Amino acid sequence: MTMIWIVEDEERISAVLTAYLTQAGFATRSFTDGQNIPAAAAAELPDLILLDLMLPGLDGIEICRQIRRSLTIPIVMLTARVEEIDRLVGLELGADDYICKPFSPREVVARVKAVLRRSTTSTATATTSLGKRCCHAGIELDHDRYEARLHQHLLDLTPREFKLLGILMENPGRVYSREQLMQHLYHEDIHSSDRMIDTHVKNLRKKLASIQPEQEFIQALYGIGYKFNMGD
Ligand code: CA
């Protein structure tokens, strides 16, 4: 059974989310304090975490940061104001989605399903096309293991960064507009700001540059979009 963690200190919200997610067939566990979440997540590996921003103990930003250092568990952040979403995206936390309060529980369930579908689609595609690998310019994407390596160094990518790199690498040199990348990455989640693409690209570049700083793997074309650059 798919396990969703609800990390939310407002018990009324937490109870509503629990009810809707349970009805949608998910197992849930709720927490009202952030303190032990990173360690507990690493130990128990839930399938997805709904994470409130303002929490006692440890706030959502710090929890997301700590989890992302070592894990790719999908994280959906819950925030109180739409302006906070821009700030969170700017912080490059690597969350997979953001939902603004007040939300309808139905919307949350739909977004949870969408994020889970995306994070498992890659795995499912990989199992049907056994041994599916993509390799360009020293980067190897292993869709079976959901692992990306640059010159044998394992890259610590979020599910969405992995997918974005996969899209760009599928057709090296082809230019994708932000809108096209948005559609590939977010499907029906029209709410997501297309600045998220820039943030994902920025994070990907940083991770690639930590291993091979001299090469610009992902090239921006001003006013058009991005492409994977094979180099020479
Ligand atoms: Ca709160």
Residues whose N, C-alpha, C, O or C-beta is under 5 A from the ligand:
A	BS01	CA	D9 E10 D52 M54 L55
